[in-house]
Amino acid sequence: MENKIKANNNILELIGKTPLVKLNRITENFKGDFYAKVEAFNPGHSSKDRIAIHIIEEAERKGLLKEGSTIIETTSGNTGFSIAMVSIIKGYKCILAVSSKSSADKIDMLRSMGAEVYVCPAHVSADDPRSYYQVAKRLHSETKNSIYINQYFNELNMEAHYSSTDLEIWEQTGGQITHLVACSGTGGTISGTARYLKEQNPSIKIIGVDAYGSVLKKYHETGTLDTNEIYPYRIEGLGKNLIPTATDFDVIDEFIKVTDAESAHTAGEISEQKEFL
């Protein structure tokens, strides 16, 4: 019998099924067991691979994408990388409006992936014509045969994680998960995952991480968008100066805010302790 080559057709087939890894050093003074869902094992190095492939393939099913189409999106970096990766493999053009808060290496990487990149000022209001939201909308209106992913206001953002990320977590923990902690930017990851987990066990607590300078925590608690909460911060991809409809606030139990310094020092501590080695 002839042996068959066991290989994937392309790297898009490697999206998902990321490992769950126990945290040992950084949580040694905490009660309970803590695990990290290592989304960096996705081929595009983040959970955003999941929404990129889901939204783009849904657009293909609906006939919105065809040969020569252009995909346009706003991004702080990770979503843009995932979209650029999928675009290369599927043969689409890619235009990204990127926040100036994104690191130079991220912006360079997006360009190296073949994306046309527009760097937009980070610390302007969402309705300012210079903001990456408005620049992406303008580019979409000016570009024939294009789609705008619009991850902040796209229900498919949440849907991409429903019964994928969440099902993986549920199965990997044997249904023993008691708390889910996730950063919230667009809110798609935390919301989509939380919906499924709450359906399996309503007592699971969902904790969102927000940034000082962002409006999400106060909006969750009061239903009010307080523009006085908005001020510049350095953390990439976390928090927002608007309210994304891709966030289902009803399935989130609590938000905790973090500062730039806390985030940087904790990231450094995880690295120094070689937590995943």
VOPAGU-2260 file (C-alpha; in pm, 1 decimal, decimal comma):
REM VOPAGU-2260
SITE   aa  ch    i         X         Y         Z
SITE  MET   A    0       0,0       0,0       0,0
SITE  GLU   A    1     137,8     338,4    -101,4
SITE  ASN   A    2     217,1     573,9     185,2
SITE  LYS   A    3      32,9     906,3     170,5
SITE  ILE   A    4     190,2    1241,9     244,5
SITE  LYS   A    5      33,0    1392,2     554,7
SITE  ALA   A    6      40,1    1767,3     505,6
SITE  ASN   A    7    -185,6    2069,5     520,5
SITE  ASN   A    8    -279,1    2244,2     198,0
SITE  ASN   A    9    -173,6    2581,2     339,6
SITE  ILE   A   10    -115,1    2750,3     675,4
SITE  LEU   A   11    -477,3    2864,7     701,6
SITE  GLU   A   12    -563,6    2508,5     797,7
SITE  LEU   A   13    -346,2    2553,0    1107,3
SITE  ILE   A   14    -569,4    2823,7    1255,9
SITE  GLY   A   15    -721,3    2725,0    1589,4
SITE  LYS   A   16    -674,8    2422,8    1815,0
SITE  THR   A   17    -417,2    2621,0    2014,8
SITE  PRO   A   18    -272,5    2469,2    2333,1
SITE  LEU   A   19    -368,7    2537,1    2692,7
SITE  VAL   A   20     -58,6    2575,2    2910,8
SITE  LYS   A   21     -48,7    2576,8    3291,4
SITE  LEU   A   22     101,0    2888,8    3449,0
SITE  ASN   A   23     335,6    2801,9    3732,8
SITE  ARG   A   24     581,3    3072,7    3829,5
SITE  ILE   A   25     383,7    3394,4    3793,2
SITE  THR   A   26      83,7    3247,8    3979,4
SITE  GLU   A   27     271,7    3061,8    4252,5
SITE  ASN   A   28     133,8    3289,8    4528,1
SITE  PHE   A   29    -226,6    3264,5    4405,0
SITE  LYS   A   30    -489,6    3010,9    4507,0
SITE  GLY   A   31    -616,6    2778,0    4237,0
SITE  ASP   A   32    -482,9    2668,5    3901,6
SITE  PHE   A   33    -425,8    2910,1    3615,9
SITE  TYR   A   34    -391,9    2833,1    3247,0
SITE  ALA   A   35    -310,9    3037,2    2937,0
SITE  LYS   A   36    -469,6    2977,0    2598,1
SITE  VAL   A   37    -160,0    3031,3    2383,1
SITE  GLU   A   38    -306,0    3194,2    2072,4
SITE  ALA   A   39      46,6    3271,6    1952,4
SITE  PHE   A   40      43,7    2914,6    1816,0
SITE  ASN   A   41    -185,4    3034,8    1538,2
SITE  PRO   A   42      11,5    3084,5    1213,3
SITE  GLY   A   43     -41,6    3462,8    1234,5
SITE  HIS   A   44      62,6    3456,4    1601,0
SITE  SER   A   45    -266,3    3576,5    1752,9
SITE  SER   A   46    -634,7    3501,2    1803,7
SITE  LYS   A   47    -711,2    3745,8    1522,3
SITE  ASP   A   48    -640,8    3467,6    1271,4
SITE  ARG   A   49    -975,7    3325,3    1377,1
SITE  ILE   A   50   -1176,8    3633,6    1284,4
SITE  ALA   A   51    -979,4    3701,1     966,2
SITE  ILE   A   52   -1047,8    3359,9     814,6
SITE  HIS   A   53   -1407,9    3348,6     940,3
SITE  ILE   A   54   -1511,0    3692,9     813,9
SITE  ILE   A   55   -1329,4    3660,3     481,4
SITE  GLU   A   56   -1469,5    3315,5     405,5
SITE  GLU   A   57   -1817,7    3434,9     501,0
SITE  ALA   A   58   -1775,2    3722,5     252,2
SITE  GLU   A   59   -1672,4    3467,1     -10,3
SITE  ARG   A   60   -1981,4    3258,1      58,9
SITE  LYS   A   61   -2199,5    3566,9      14,5
SITE  GLY   A   62   -2025,8    3657,2    -312,5
SITE  LEU   A   63   -1887,0    3982,5    -171,8
SITE  LEU   A   64   -1529,3    3883,7    -255,6
SITE  LYS   A   65   -1422,0    3788,2    -603,6
SITE  GLU   A   66   -1105,6    3783,6    -811,0
SITE  GLY   A   67    -922,7    4115,4    -778,0
SITE  SER   A   68   -1112,4    4223,7    -466,0
SITE  THR   A   69    -952,9    4442,1    -200,6
SITE  ILE   A   70    -992,9    4385,2     173,4
SITE  ILE   A   71    -978,2    4697,7     392,3
SITE  GLU   A   72    -953,7    4713,3     769,9
SITE  THR   A   73    -859,2    4919,7    1072,6
SITE  THR   A   74    -604,6    4757,9    1302,3
SITE  SER   A   75    -356,4    4806,8    1581,6
SITE  GLY   A   76    -148,3    4535,4    1417,3
SITE  ASN   A   77    -261,7    4180,7    1493,8
SITE  THR   A   78    -583,5    4177,8    1293,2
SITE  GLY   A   79    -402,2    4345,4    1007,1
SITE  PHE   A   80    -134,3    4076,9    1002,8
SITE  SER   A   81    -398,2    3803,0     999,0
SITE  ILE   A   82    -593,5    3969,8     717,5
SITE  ALA   A   83    -276,0    4030,5     515,8
SITE  MET   A   84    -180,2    3663,9     560,6
SITE  VAL   A   85    -520,4    3536,4     447,4
SITE  SER   A   86    -524,0    3786,1     159,1
SITE  ILE   A   87    -188,4    3664,2      26,5
SITE  ILE   A   88    -298,1    3301,6      27,3
SITE  LYS   A   89    -638,8    3371,5    -123,2
SITE  GLY   A   90    -512,7    3625,5    -376,4
SITE  TYR   A   91    -678,0    3946,4    -255,9
SITE  LYS   A   92    -532,5    4294,2    -220,0
SITE  CYS   A   93    -507,9    4429,5     133,8
SITE  ILE   A   94    -525,1    4789,0     260,4
SITE  LEU   A   95    -484,4    4863,3     631,1
SITE  ALA   A   96    -545,5    5180,0     831,0
SITE  VAL   A   97    -316,4    5146,9    1131,7
SITE  SER   A   98    -300,9    5338,4    1458,8
SITE  SER   A   99      22,5    5532,8    1509,6
SITE  LYS   A  100      34,7    5370,3    1853,5
SITE  SER   A  101     130,0    5045,1    1683,5
SITE  SER   A  102     498,3    4964,4    1710,0
SITE  ALA   A  103     725,2    5032,6    1413,4
SITE  ASP   A  104     809,9    4664,2    1377,3
SITE  LYS   A  105     440,6    4575,0    1347,5
SITE  ILE   A  106     389,5    4836,6    1077,9
SITE  ASP   A  107     698,8    4715,3     890,4
SITE  MET   A  108     575,5    4357,0     915,4
SITE  LEU   A  109     236,2    4449,9     768,7
SITE  ARG   A  110     408,3    4612,6     472,2
SITE  SER   A  111     636,7    4312,3     430,1
SITE  MET   A  112     321,3    4098,9     407,9
SITE  GLY   A  113     220,0    4297,1     101,1
SITE  ALA   A  114     -37,3    4522,8     266,0
SITE  GLU   A  115     -77,0    4887,5     171,2
SITE  VAL   A  116     -55,9    5065,8     507,4
SITE  TYR   A  117    -190,3    5406,2     612,2
SITE  VAL   A  118     -61,5    5518,1     953,2
SITE  CYS   A  119    -320,4    5734,3    1130,6
SITE  PRO   A  120    -286,9    5943,6    1450,5
SITE  ALA   A  121    -392,4    5742,5    1756,4
SITE  HIS   A  122    -502,7    6020,2    1987,0
SITE  VAL   A  123    -788,4    6173,5    1789,9
SITE  SER   A  124   -1161,0    6114,4    1832,7
SITE  ALA   A  125   -1321,8    5824,8    1648,5
SITE  ASP   A  126   -1517,9    6062,5    1424,4
SITE  ASP   A  127   -1211,7    6270,0    1330,8
SITE  PRO   A  128   -1145,0    6226,8     955,7
SITE  ARG   A  129    -781,8    6143,9    1042,5
SITE  SER   A  130    -875,3    5852,2    1271,4
SITE  TYR   A  131    -811,6    5504,6    1141,0
SITE  TYR   A  132   -1184,6    5431,5    1153,1
SITE  GLN   A  133   -1266,4    5719,1     918,8
SITE  VAL   A  134    -965,1    5662,0     694,6
SITE  ALA   A  135   -1069,4    5298,8     642,2
SITE  LYS   A  136   -1425,9    5404,0     560,8
SITE  ARG   A  137   -1298,8    5660,6     309,9
SITE  LEU   A  138   -1065,9    5410,6     145,2
SITE  HIS   A  139   -1352,5    5162,6     117,1
SITE  SER   A  140   -1574,7    5423,3     -50,4
SITE  GLU   A  141   -1293,7    5513,0    -291,6
SITE  THR   A  142   -1188,8    5156,2    -379,4
SITE  LYS   A  143   -1396,3    4959,7    -626,3
SITE  ASN   A  144   -1460,1    4591,3    -557,7
SITE  SER   A  145   -1362,0    4623,4    -190,3
SITE  ILE   A  146   -1500,5    4508,6     143,0
SITE  TYR   A  147   -1443,5    4671,3     482,4
SITE  ILE   A  148   -1402,3    4415,1     762,8
SITE  ASN   A  149   -1502,2    4670,1    1032,2
SITE  GLN   A  150   -1413,7    4437,5    1320,3
SITE  TYR   A  151   -1540,6    4677,3    1589,0
SITE  PHE   A  152   -1895,9    4666,0    1455,0
SITE  ASN   A  153   -1910,1    4326,2    1288,6
SITE  GLU   A  154   -2117,5    4052,5    1452,8
SITE  LEU   A  155   -1898,9    3795,4    1276,6
SITE  ASN   A  156   -1614,5    3901,5    1506,6
SITE  MET   A  157   -1796,0    3737,7    1798,6
SITE  GLU   A  158   -1925,3    3452,2    1584,8
SITE  ALA   A  159   -1568,7    3355,9    1490,0
SITE  HIS   A  160   -1497,9    3263,4    1851,9
SITE  TYR   A  161   -1834,0    3103,4    1926,0
SITE  SER   A  162   -1788,2    2725,1    1918,3
SITE  SER   A  163   -1422,1    2756,7    1824,8
SITE  THR   A  164   -1208,2    2929,8    2088,5
SITE  ASP   A  165   -1472,9    2868,0    2353,8
SITE  LEU   A  166   -1535,9    2504,9    2260,8
SITE  GLU   A  167   -1162,0    2441,7    2269,3
SITE  ILE   A  168   -1136,1    2595,7    2618,6
SITE  TRP   A  169   -1437,2    2399,7    2742,2
SITE  GLU   A  170   -1297,9    2070,6    2613,5
SITE  GLN   A  171    -938,2    2141,3    2721,6
SITE  THR   A  172   -1049,5    2215,6    3079,1
SITE  GLY   A  173   -1291,7    1924,6    3088,7
SITE  GLY   A  174   -1564,4    2177,5    3168,1
SITE  GLN   A  175   -1388,6    2270,3    3492,9
SITE  ILE   A  176   -1321,8    2633,6    3399,1
SITE  THR   A  177   -1451,7    2875,4    3664,2
SITE  HIS   A  178   -1317,4    3210,6    3536,2
SITE  LEU   A  179   -1219,0    3349,1    3198,3
SITE  VAL   A  180    -991,8    3654,1    3189,2
SITE  ALA   A  181    -944,9    3825,1    2853,6
SITE  CYS   A  182    -841,1    4165,1    2723,3
SITE  SER   A  183   -1114,0    4366,1    2555,5
SITE  GLY   A  184   -1058,6    4585,2    2252,3
SITE  THR   A  185   -1311,2    4508,0    1980,9
SITE  GLY   A  186   -1461,4    4268,8    2235,9
SITE  GLY   A  187   -1509,2    3989,3    1985,0
SITE  THR   A  188   -1280,1    3738,2    2154,7
SITE  ILE   A  189   -1413,2    3781,5    2507,5
SITE  SER   A  190   -1778,6    3812,2    2400,5
SITE  GLY   A  191   -1790,3    3521,2    2158,7
SITE  THR   A  192   -1604,2    3294,7    2398,2
SITE  ALA   A  193   -1812,1    3405,1    2697,1
SITE  ARG   A  194   -2144,1    3340,4    2522,9
SITE  TYR   A  195   -2067,0    2973,3    2473,1
SITE  LEU   A  196   -1911,8    2921,9    2816,6
SITE  LYS   A  197   -2207,3    3088,3    2990,1
SITE  GLU   A  198   -2441,5    2858,2    2799,3
SITE  GLN   A  199   -2250,2    2557,9    2933,1
SITE  ASN   A  200   -2223,2    2692,4    3287,4
SITE  PRO   A  201   -2383,5    3027,4    3380,1
SITE  SER   A  202   -2175,9    3048,0    3699,4
SITE  ILE   A  203   -1848,9    3093,7    3505,1
SITE  LYS   A  204   -1719,9    3444,8    3570,8
SITE  ILE   A  205   -1607,4    3649,0    3272,0
SITE  ILE   A  206   -1352,6    3920,6    3353,0
SITE  GLY   A  207   -1254,3    4176,1    3092,7
SITE  VAL   A  208    -929,8    4371,6    3105,3
SITE  ASP   A  209    -956,8    4738,4    3006,9
SITE  ALA   A  210    -700,6    5020,4    2994,4
SITE  TYR   A  211    -694,5    5346,4    3184,7
SITE  GLY   A  212    -780,0    5599,6    2915,3
SITE  SER   A  213   -1051,3    5372,5    2771,7
SITE  VAL   A  214   -1430,2    5394,9    2813,1
SITE  LEU   A  215   -1525,3    5025,6    2829,1
SITE  LYS   A  216   -1529,7    4963,7    3206,2
SITE  LYS   A  217   -1745,6    5264,6    3290,2
SITE  TYR   A  218   -1980,8    5192,8    3001,5
SITE  HIS   A  219   -2023,0    4836,7    3129,6
SITE  GLU   A  220   -2108,0    4965,0    3477,4
SITE  THR   A  221   -2324,2    5265,3    3389,2
SITE  GLY   A  222   -2433,7    5233,6    3027,0
SITE  THR   A  223   -2279,6    5574,7    2965,4
SITE  LEU   A  224   -1999,2    5664,3    2729,1
SITE  ASP   A  225   -1800,5    5913,3    2934,7
SITE  THR   A  226   -1560,4    6105,7    2711,4
SITE  ASN   A  227   -1387,4    6237,7    3024,8
SITE  GLU   A  228   -1247,0    5886,0    3065,0
SITE  ILE   A  229   -1054,4    5917,9    2738,2
SITE  TYR   A  230    -686,0    6010,3    2744,1
SITE  PRO   A  231    -374,5    5879,4    2565,7
SITE  TYR   A  232    -222,0    5548,6    2672,5
SITE  ARG   A  233      44,1    5324,6    2521,8
SITE  ILE   A  234    -102,7    4973,0    2543,9
SITE  GLU   A  235    -172,2    4836,9    2195,8
SITE  GLY   A  236    -498,9    4667,7    2104,7
SITE  LEU   A  237    -661,8    4706,7    2446,8
SITE  GLY   A  238    -949,2    4938,8    2539,9
SITE  LYS   A  239   -1137,5    5180,0    2316,8
SITE  ASN   A  240   -1247,4    5542,6    2281,7
SITE  LEU   A  241   -1583,4    5428,5    2143,4
SITE  ILE   A  242   -1829,4    5148,9    2218,0
SITE  PRO   A  243   -1785,7    4853,7    1978,3
SITE  THR   A  244   -2103,7    4664,6    1895,8
SITE  ALA   A  245   -1880,4    4357,6    1866,5
SITE  THR   A  246   -1874,2    4360,0    2247,5
SITE  ASP   A  247   -2160,6    4185,4    2425,6
SITE  PHE   A  248   -2143,1    4358,6    2761,7
SITE  ASP   A  249   -2421,0    4139,2    2903,3
SITE  VAL   A  250   -2200,1    3829,0    2914,2
SITE  ILE   A  251   -1910,1    4007,5    3087,6
SITE  ASP   A  252   -1930,7    4009,3    3467,6
SITE  GLU   A  253   -1659,9    4259,9    3549,1
SITE  PHE   A  254   -1394,6    4482,0    3396,1
SITE  ILE   A  255   -1056,8    4548,9    3558,1
SITE  LYS   A  256    -843,6    4839,2    3440,9
SITE  VAL   A  257    -467,5    4826,3    3398,2
SITE  THR   A  258    -206,7    5095,3    3343,3
SITE  ASP   A  259      67,6    5112,4    3083,2
SITE  ALA   A  260     327,0    5051,7    3356,0
SITE  GLU   A  261     146,2    4748,3    3501,3
SITE  SER   A  262     109,7    4593,8    3156,8
SITE  ALA   A  263     472,7    4651,3    3057,9
SITE  HIS   A  264     612,0    4523,6    3388,3
SITE  THR   A  265     391,9    4213,0    3387,5
SITE  ALA   A  266     488,5    4131,1    3029,2
SITE  GLY   A  267     851,6    4169,2    3132,4
SITE  GLU   A  268     800,3    3947,5    3436,2
SITE  ILE   A  269     644,3    3671,0    3225,3
SITE  SER   A  270     937,3    3692,9    2985,0
SITE  GLU   A  271    1199,8    3694,9    3260,3
SITE  GLN   A  272    1046,3    3396,9    3433,2
SITE  LYS   A  273    1032,5    3208,6    3102,0
SITE  GLU   A  274     680,4    3106,8    3198,9
SITE  PHE   A  275     612,3    2904,0    2884,8
SITE  LEU   A  276     945,5    2720,1    2878,7
